[in-house]
Amino acid sequence: MEAVETRWERMWAWLRGAQAERVLRGLVVVLAAFFVALFVYTVARRLRYPYDLEWVESGVLAAVARVAHGQPLYAKPTLDYVPFLYAPLYFYVCAWVTKLTGVNFLALRLVSAVSALATQGLLMLYVWRETRSWLAGIASAGIFASLYLFIEGWFDIGRVDSLFLLLFLLAIYCTRFQHPLVAAVVWVLAFQTKQSVLPIAAIFLLTYWDRKKPMRVVMALGAYAVLAWASIAWMNHVSSGWYRFYVFGTVKGLPAAARLAVLYPGETLLRPLAIAFAVIAAAALLTSVSLRSRKTAFYAVGSAVLYTAFWFVRAHRGSGNTMEAIYLWTLLLFGMALARLIAAMRSGELGGAVWVNVLLLAVIFQMVSQVYGPGVFLISPVERADRDNFQEQIRAIPGDVYVVNHSWDAVLAGKQAHAEGEAVGAVVDAGGAESAVFKAEMRRAMMGRQFAAIAIDGGYRDYEKWLTPEELAEYPVHVAAWGSENPRVLTSQPVEILLPCSAIANGLAAKIAMPGSTPVADGCGK
C-alpha cells in the first residue's frame, strides 16, 4: 500500500513540475499527428482496390458512371436502374474526378478521403479561430481522426458522407464568421449533398439575428430560401420530376427503432467521446459564460438542434456514417471547452497550473482509447482472391446476371448493371404507384426467367418485400458464391448464386461451383 501511495505521490509531484506540461502538450500533438498519418496510410493501402469496400459503393459508382456518360442521375425506377435517395452534388463531383482517374472506385474514394482530411484541417482552424489555441485545435482534429475505427472506416468510403461533413462544417464556420450570403450558398451546397440538413440550415441562419442589424437575418434566410428553391426547381426540371421523388419522396419510408433511440446518449455519444463530453461539461459548469453573447446563443441553439436532430436520425436506423456530423460538432465544442479550461486554470481562476496537466492527461486518454491497427480495414490476399473468383463465377454464366447488391461486379464481369437492392428497397418502402409498377416489372422478369442467375447477399427473406416466394422459386438451385465461407468484416458480400433448374441439367451449376462445394437443388424435378 505504501508503494502505491509513493507512486501516486511521485506522479503528482511530476505533474506539478514545469516540464510536465511541455511533455503532455507534445504528446497531444504527436498523437494527433499519429492518427492523421494512420488514416492516410490506411487510405493509401485500399484506395485502388477494384471492388466495393462497402456494398452501397457499387451502386454509387454505377450512378456516377451514368453522370460521366451524360445520362440522367434521376430517372424512373426500372429493373436496370434505381437511383439512391441521395442529393446529387457528390455524384457530380465524382463524375468530374473520373475525367482524371477513369470510371472506377478510385474517383469516389479520392473525393471522400480528401474531404475527410480537409474536414480535419478545417476543424483545427475553426477551433483556433474561436480560441486562438493551436493545441485545442490540434487536439480536436486528432480526436476526430481517431474515430476512424469507431465509425468502421467510413471516412474514405465512396459515399456522400465525407463531402457532406466538409460542407457541413464549412457552412457552420461561415454562419459564425462570414457574410450571410456566403453562409447561405455553402448551406445550399451542403443540402445538395445530403438533403436532411435542409431545416437545420434555416435554424442556424436564424442566429444572424441582431436587433441593430435586422436585415442580416432576413438576407441570410432569404438568400437560402431562394437558392435552395432554385436548385430544387432546376434539378426537378432536368430530371422530369424524378429528383423530388427520390430526394424527398422515398425517405418517408425509413422505419424507426425504439432501441436505437434509447441507446443514443450512451452508446452513440458517450461511448466514443466520454472524456470529450466531460471536458465540455466542466467548461460549461466551471467557467464564466456570457449568456447574452451571440457566440453563446449560436452554440446553444446549434447544440439543441443538432443533438435532437441526430437522435431522430439514429432512431430511424441511422448507422455510424450518419453520426459523423454530431461527432464533428461535439469535437468543435470540445476544442473550445479545452481552451477555456486551460485559460481558467492558468489564471488561477480554476484550481491551478497543475490541473492543466491533469486535463491534458485526460485528453491523451481520450485519444489513446481509440488506437487501432489498420489491418482490420485492409483487404487481405484471401479476400482479394475471393472477389476475383466471384467475378469468374459471374463471367462463366451465359446471359444476364442480376447481382442484387453489387451491380458494379456485374459490369466488371462483362454483364449489364441492374437496380441496386438497397435503392430498390427504399422505393418499395415508400409505397405508392411507382413501387407497384416496379414490383410488377420485377415479377414479369422473375416469372419469365429473364435472368440466367441472381447473386444475393443473404437469405431469401431479405428480399421478400419486393420479391415474392413464388418469384424466387423460379431460381431454386443454390450455388455458394466465392468468399461466402470467409465473411468480410467491413460490409456484406455475395453469399449465393441462384439458378433455374436447367442449370443442373446443362451442368452450369457444377461448372461454377467452388471446389468441394455441391450445388443445392431445392424443388427441381417435382
C-alpha positions in Angstrom: 0.0 0.0 0.0 2.8 2.4 0.8 4.4 1.6 -2.5 1.2 2.5 -4.3 1.0 5.8 -2.4 4.6 6.6 -3.2 4.0 6.1 -6.9 1.0 8.4 -6.8 3.0 11.0 -4.9 5.7 10.8 -7.5 3.3 11.2 -10.3 1.6 14.1 -8.6 4.9 15.7 -8.0 5.8 15.3 -11.6 2.5 16.8 -12.8 3.3 19.8 -10.6 6.6 20.3 -12.3 7.3 22.8 -15.2 8.4 20.0 -17.5 5.2 18.0 -17.3 3.1 20.5 -19.4 5.7 20.6 -22.2 5.8 16.8 -22.3 2.0 16.4 -22.2 1.4 19.1 -24.8 3.9 17.4 -27.1 2.2 14.1 -26.6 -1.2 15.6 -27.6 0.4 16.9 -30.8 2.2 13.7 -31.5 -0.9 11.6 -31.0 -3.0 13.9 -33.2 -0.4 13.6 -36.0 -0.2 9.8 -35.5 -4.0 9.4 -36.1 -3.9 11.6 -39.2 -0.9 9.7 -40.5 -2.6 6.4 -39.7 -5.7 7.4 -41.6 -3.6 8.5 -44.6 -1.7 5.2 -44.5 -4.8 3.1 -44.4 -6.5 5.1 -47.2 -3.4 4.7 -49.4 -3.4 1.0 -48.9 -7.0 0.5 -50.1 -7.7 3.5 -52.4 -7.2 1.5 -55.6 -9.0 -1.7 -54.5 -11.0 -2.5 -57.7 -14.1 -3.8 -55.9 -16.5 -2.2 -53.4 -15.3 -1.8 -49.8 -18.9 -1.3 -48.7 -21.9 -2.6 -50.5 -23.5 0.8 -51.4 -20.2 1.9 -53.1 -21.1 -0.3 -56.1 -24.4 1.4 -56.8 -22.9 4.8 -56.2 -20.3 4.1 -58.9 -22.9 2.9 -61.2 -24.8 6.2 -60.7 -21.5 8.2 -61.2 -20.9 6.3 -64.4 -24.3 7.4 -65.7 -23.5 11.0 -65.0 -20.0 10.7 -66.5 -21.6 9.3 -69.7 -24.2 12.0 -70.0 -27.1 10.1 -68.6 -29.5 11.5 -66.0 -28.8 10.7 -62.4 -32.5 10.6 -61.5 -34.9 8.6 -63.7 -38.0 6.3 -63.5 -37.3 3.3 -61.3 -36.7 0.3 -63.6 -35.1 -3.1 -63.4 -32.0 -1.7 -64.9 -31.5 1.3 -62.7 -33.0 2.8 -59.5 -31.2 5.9 -58.1 -30.3 6.2 -54.4 -32.2 8.6 -52.3 -29.3 11.0 -52.0 -28.9 14.6 -53.2 -26.8 15.0 -56.3 -23.6 17.0 -55.6 -21.3 14.2 -54.6 -22.2 12.3 -57.7 -21.4 15.2 -59.9 -18.1 15.9 -58.2 -17.1 12.3 -58.6 -18.1 12.3 -62.2 -15.8 15.2 -62.8 -13.0 13.4 -61.0 -13.5 10.4 -63.3 -12.1 12.5 -66.1 -8.7 12.2 -64.3 -9.0 8.7 -62.9 -11.4 6.8 -65.2 -14.7 5.4 -64.1 -13.7 3.4 -61.0 -13.8 3.3 -57.3 -10.6 5.4 -57.0 -12.6 8.5 -58.1 -15.2 8.0 -55.3 -12.7 7.3 -52.6 -10.4 10.2 -53.6 -13.3 12.6 -53.1 -14.2 11.1 -49.7 -10.6 10.8 -48.4 -9.6 14.4 -49.5 -12.9 15.7 -47.9 -12.1 13.9 -44.7 -8.6 15.3 -44.5 -9.9 18.8 -45.3 -12.5 18.4 -42.6 -9.9 17.6 -40.0 -7.9 20.7 -41.1 -10.9 22.9 -41.1 -11.9 21.7 -37.6 -8.4 22.6 -36.3 -8.6 26.1 -37.9 -12.1 26.7 -36.7 -11.2 25.9 -33.1 -8.1 28.1 -33.4 -10.3 30.9 -34.8 -12.6 30.7 -31.8 -9.9 30.2 -29.1 -6.5 31.3 -30.5 -5.2 28.0 -29.2 -3.4 25.7 -31.6 -3.3 23.0 -29.0 -7.0 22.9 -28.7 -7.5 22.8 -32.5 -4.9 20.1 -32.9 -6.5 18.0 -30.1 -10.0 18.3 -31.7 -8.8 17.3 -35.1 -6.7 14.5 -33.7 -9.6 13.0 -31.8 -11.9 13.3 -34.8 -9.3 11.4 -36.9 -9.0 8.8 -34.1 -12.7 7.9 -34.6 -11.9 6.1 -37.8 -12.2 2.7 -36.1 -15.4 3.5 -34.1 -17.2 4.6 -37.3 -16.0 1.5 -39.1 -13.8 3.2 -41.6 -16.4 5.5 -43.2 -14.1 8.5 -43.8 -12.8 7.2 -47.2 -15.8 5.1 -48.3 -17.1 6.1 -51.7 -20.4 7.6 -50.5 -21.7 11.1 -49.9 -20.8 11.3 -46.2 -17.3 12.8 -46.1 -18.1 15.5 -48.7 -21.2 16.4 -46.7 -19.1 16.6 -43.4 -16.7 19.1 -45.1 -19.5 21.3 -46.4 -21.5 21.0 -43.1 -18.6 22.2 -41.0 -17.7 24.9 -43.6 -21.4 26.1 -43.5 -21.3 26.4 -39.7 -18.0 28.2 -39.9 -19.4 30.7 -42.5 -22.5 31.2 -40.4 -20.3 32.1 -37.5 -17.8 34.3 -39.2 -18.7 35.2 -42.7 -21.3 37.3 -44.6 -24.9 35.9 -44.6 -24.8 35.4 -48.4 -21.7 33.3 -48.2 -23.2 31.2 -45.5 -26.4 30.7 -47.5 -24.5 29.5 -50.5 -22.5 26.9 -48.5 -25.6 25.7 -46.7 -27.3 25.0 -50.1 -24.2 23.1 -51.2 -24.4 21.0 -48.1 -28.1 20.5 -48.6 -27.5 19.3 -52.2 -25.1 16.7 -50.8 -27.3 15.4 -48.0 -30.9 16.7 -48.0 -31.5 16.1 -44.3 -29.7 19.3 -43.5 -32.3 21.5 -45.1 -34.3 22.5 -42.0 -31.1 22.5 -39.8 -29.5 25.2 -42.1 -32.5 27.5 -41.7 -32.3 27.3 -37.9 -28.5 28.1 -37.9 -29.1 31.1 -40.2 -31.6 32.5 -37.6 -28.5 33.1 -35.4 -27.7 36.1 -37.6 -30.4 37.9 -35.7 -29.2 41.2 -34.3 -31.6 44.0 -33.2 -29.2 46.6 -34.5 -28.8 44.8 -37.9 -32.2 43.0 -38.5 -31.6 42.8 -42.3 -28.7 40.3 -41.8 -31.1 37.5 -40.8 -33.5 38.5 -43.5 -30.7 38.4 -46.0 -29.5 35.0 -44.7 -32.8 33.3 -44.7 -34.0 35.0 -47.9 -30.9 34.0 -49.8 -31.0 30.5 -48.5 -34.7 30.1 -49.4 -34.2 31.5 -52.9 -31.1 29.5 -53.7 -32.5 26.2 -52.2 -35.7 26.6 -54.1 -33.9 27.5 -57.3 -31.6 24.4 -57.0 -34.5 22.2 -56.3 -36.5 23.6 -59.2 -33.6 23.2 -61.6 -32.8 19.6 -60.6 -36.5 18.8 -60.7 -36.7 20.3 -64.2 -33.7 18.5 -65.7 -34.9 15.2 -64.2 -38.5 15.5 -65.3 -39.6 15.5 -61.6 -37.7 12.4 -60.5 -35.3 14.4 -58.3 -38.2 15.3 -56.0 -39.4 11.7 -56.0 -36.1 10.3 -54.7 -34.7 13.1 -52.6 -37.9 13.9 -50.8 -40.4 11.1 -51.6 -38.5 7.9 -50.7 -37.1 9.0 -47.3 -40.5 8.8 -45.7 -40.3 5.0 -45.8 -37.4 4.8 -43.4 -38.5 2.8 -40.3 -37.9 3.8 -36.6 -36.3 1.6 -33.9 -37.1 2.4 -30.3 -34.0 0.6 -29.0 -31.6 2.8 -31.0 -33.4 5.9 -29.8 -32.9 4.8 -26.1 -29.3 3.9 -26.6 -28.4 7.2 -28.4 -27.0 9.1 -25.4 -24.8 6.3 -24.0 -24.0 4.0 -26.9 -23.8 6.6 -29.7 -22.5 9.7 -28.0 -20.7 8.8 -24.7 -19.1 5.5 -25.7 -16.6 7.0 -28.2 -16.3 10.5 -26.6 -17.0 10.2 -22.9 -13.9 12.3 -21.9 -14.7 14.9 -24.6 -18.2 15.4 -23.1 -16.7 15.6 -19.6 -14.5 18.4 -20.7 -17.4 20.2 -22.3 -19.5 19.8 -19.2 -16.6 21.0 -17.0 -16.1 24.2 -19.1 -19.9 24.9 -19.0 -20.2 24.5 -15.3 -16.9 25.8 -14.0 -16.0 28.8 -16.3 -17.9 32.0 -16.7 -20.1 32.3 -19.8 -21.7 35.4 -21.2 -25.3 34.2 -21.7 -26.3 37.2 -23.9 -23.5 37.0 -26.4 -24.2 35.9 -30.0 -21.4 33.3 -29.6 -23.2 31.6 -26.7 -26.6 31.7 -28.5 -25.0 30.3 -31.6 -23.6 27.2 -29.9 -26.5 26.7 -27.6 -29.0 26.8 -30.5 -26.7 24.6 -32.6 -26.3 22.0 -29.8 -30.1 21.9 -29.1 -30.9 21.4 -32.8 -28.1 19.0 -33.7 -28.3 16.6 -30.7 -32.1 16.4 -31.2 -31.9 16.0 -35.0 -29.3 13.3 -34.8 -31.3 11.5 -32.1 -34.1 11.4 -34.6 -31.8 10.1 -37.4 -30.4 7.4 -35.1 -33.9 6.4 -34.0 -34.7 5.8 -37.7 -31.8 3.3 -38.1 -29.1 5.8 -38.9 -25.8 3.9 -38.9 -22.3 5.0 -37.9 -21.8 7.2 -41.0 -24.9 9.2 -40.2 -23.5 10.1 -36.8 -20.2 11.6 -38.0 -21.6 15.1 -38.1 -22.7 15.1 -34.5 -19.2 13.8 -33.5 -17.7 16.7 -35.5 -19.9 19.2 -33.7 -19.1 17.6 -30.3 -15.3 18.0 -31.0 -15.8 21.6 -32.1 -17.4 22.2 -28.6 -14.7 20.2 -27.0 -11.9 22.3 -28.5 -13.4 25.5 -27.3 -14.1 24.0 -23.8 -10.5 22.7 -23.6 -9.1 26.2 -24.3 -11.4 27.8 -21.8 -10.5 25.4 -19.0 -6.7 25.8 -19.7 -7.0 29.6 -19.6 -9.0 29.5 -16.4 -6.5 27.1 -14.7 -3.5 29.2 -15.8 -5.1 32.4 -14.5 -5.7 30.8 -11.1 -9.5 31.2 -11.5 -9.9 27.4 -11.6 -7.6 25.2 -9.5 -4.1 26.0 -10.7 -1.4 25.2 -13.3 -1.2 21.6 -12.1 -4.7 20.9 -13.3 -3.7 21.9 -16.8 -1.6 18.8 -16.8 -4.4 16.7 -15.4 -6.6 18.0 -18.2 -4.0 17.2 -20.8 -3.7 13.7 -19.4 -7.5 13.3 -19.9 -7.2 14.4 -23.5 -4.4 11.9 -24.0 -6.5 9.1 -22.6 -9.4 10.1 -24.9 -7.0 9.7 -27.9 -5.4 6.5 -26.7 -8.8 4.9 -26.1 -9.3 5.0 -29.9 -6.0 3.5 -31.0 -6.4 0.9 -33.8 -4.4 -1.3 -36.1 -5.0 -0.6 -39.8 -5.1 -4.3 -40.6 -8.8 -4.5 -39.9 -9.5 -2.1 -42.8 -7.1 -3.6 -45.3 -8.1 -6.1 -47.9 -6.3 -9.4 -47.3 -4.9 -11.6 -50.2 -7.7 -14.1 -49.4 -10.4 -11.5 -49.7 -9.0 -10.2 -53.0 -8.8 -13.7 -54.4 -12.4 -14.4 -53.3 -13.6 -11.3 -55.2 -11.6 -12.2 -58.3 -13.0 -15.8 -58.2 -16.5 -14.4 -57.8 -16.0 -12.4 -60.9 -15.1 -15.6 -62.8 -18.2 -17.2 -61.5 -20.4 -14.4 -62.9 -18.4 -14.3 -66.1 -18.9 -18.0 -66.7 -22.7 -17.7 -66.6 -24.1 -17.2 -70.2 -26.7 -14.5 -70.3 -27.9 -11.8 -68.0 -27.0 -12.0 -64.3 -28.6 -9.9 -61.6 -26.0 -9.1 -58.9 -28.5 -7.6 -56.5 -26.3 -5.5 -54.2 -23.1 -5.2 -56.2 -24.1 -4.0 -59.6 -20.5 -2.9 -60.5 -19.4 -6.6 -60.0 -21.7 -7.4 -62.9 -20.1 -4.6 -65.0 -16.6 -5.8 -64.3 -17.7 -9.3 -65.3 -18.9 -8.0 -68.7 -22.6 -8.1 -67.7 -25.3 -5.4 -67.5 -25.8 -3.5 -64.3 -29.2 -3.7 -62.7 -31.0 -1.8 -59.9 -29.2 -2.0 -56.5 -31.2 -3.8 -53.8 -30.7 -1.0 -51.3 -32.2 1.6 -53.7 -35.0 -0.8 -54.7 -35.8 -1.3 -51.0 -36.2 2.5 -50.5 -38.6 2.8 -53.4 -40.6 -0.2 -52.3 -40.8 1.1 -48.7 -42.1 4.4 -49.9 -45.1 2.7 -51.4 -47.4 4.3 -54.0 -47.8 3.8 -57.7 -44.1 3.7 -58.6 -43.5 1.0 -56.1 -46.4 -1.1 -57.5 -45.2 -0.6 -61.1 -41.6 -1.6 -60.2 -42.7 -4.7 -58.4 -44.9 -5.7 -61.4 -41.9 -5.3 -63.7 -39.8 -7.4 -61.4 -42.4 -10.1 -61.3 -42.6 -10.3 -65.0 -38.8 -10.7 -65.2 -38.6 -13.3 -62.5 -41.6 -15.4 -63.7 -40.3 -15.2 -67.2 -36.8 -16.2 -66.0 -35.3 -13.1 -67.7 -32.1 -13.6 -65.7 -29.8 -16.5 -66.2 -28.8 -16.2 -62.5 -29.3 -14.0 -59.4 -26.5 -13.3 -56.9 -27.7 -12.3 -53.4 -26.0 -11.3 -50.2 -28.3 -13.0 -47.7 -31.2 -15.4 -47.5 -34.5 -15.3 -49.4 -36.3 -13.4 -46.6 -34.0 -10.4 -47.1 -35.7 -9.7 -50.4 -39.3 -10.8 -49.8 -40.6 -7.2 -49.5 -40.1 -6.9 -53.3 -39.5 -10.5 -54.4 -42.3 -13.0 -53.5 -41.5 -16.6 -52.6 -43.3 -17.6 -55.8 -40.9 -15.5 -57.9 -37.8 -16.6 -56.0 -38.9 -20.3 -56.5 -38.1 -19.8 -60.2 -34.4 -20.0 -59.2 -34.3 -23.0 -56.8 -30.7 -24.0 -57.5 -28.3 -22.6 -54.9 -24.5 -22.3 -55.6 -22.3 -20.8 -52.9 -20.5 -17.6 -54.0 -16.8 -17.4 -53.7 -15.9 -15.8 -50.4 -19.1 -16.9 -48.6 -17.0 -19.0 -46.3 -14.8 -16.0 -45.4 -17.2 -13.3 -44.3 -15.9 -9.8 -44.9 -15.5 -7.5 -41.8 -16.5 -4.2 -43.4 -19.6 -5.0 -45.4 -22.0 -7.5 -46.8 -20.9 -9.7 -49.7 -22.4 -12.1 -52.3 -23.3 -15.4 -50.5 -25.3 -17.4 -53.0 -25.9 -17.6 -56.8 -29.5 -18.6 -57.6 -30.1 -20.5 -60.8 -33.1 -22.1 -62.6 -33.4 -25.9 -62.6 -32.0 -26.1 -66.1 -28.6 -25.2 -64.6 -28.5 -28.8 -63.1 -29.3 -30.5 -66.4 -26.8 -28.4 -68.5 -24.0 -28.7 -66.0 -23.7 -24.9 -65.4 -24.3 -25.2 -61.6 -21.5 -27.8 -61.3 -19.2 -25.7 -63.5 -19.4 -22.5 -61.4 -19.4 -24.3 -58.0 -16.4 -23.8 -55.7 -14.1 -26.8 -55.3 -15.5 -29.1 -52.7 -18.9 -27.4 -52.9 -22.1 -29.1 -54.2 -25.0 -27.1 -55.7 -28.2 -27.5 -53.8 -31.3 -28.0 -55.9 -34.5 -27.4 -53.9 -37.6 -28.2 -55.8 -36.2 -29.3 -59.1 -37.8 -32.4 -60.7 -41.1 -32.1 -58.7 
